[in-house]
Amino acid sequence: MIVQKPVTKLILSLQRSGYGRRKQENIAKIKDLVDAHSKGILMGIFIIFSVAALMMRKM
């Protein structure tokens, strides 16, 4: 399961940045989806989601 390590790092970095308590529930749901399926499409969606979160935080 090499694919899941960067995913957990992204999740932890989003939680550390205090992205929002309600958003953490969504992140947990996404993590469950990635753990259940671990498909490339879900990975791409999650990476786009995390990049958008980082861009919003910079603004």
Buried (B, 14 or more C-beta within 10 A) or exposed (E): EEEEEEBEEBBEEBBEEEBEEEBBEEBEEBBEBBEEEEEEEBBEBBEEBBEEBBEEEEE
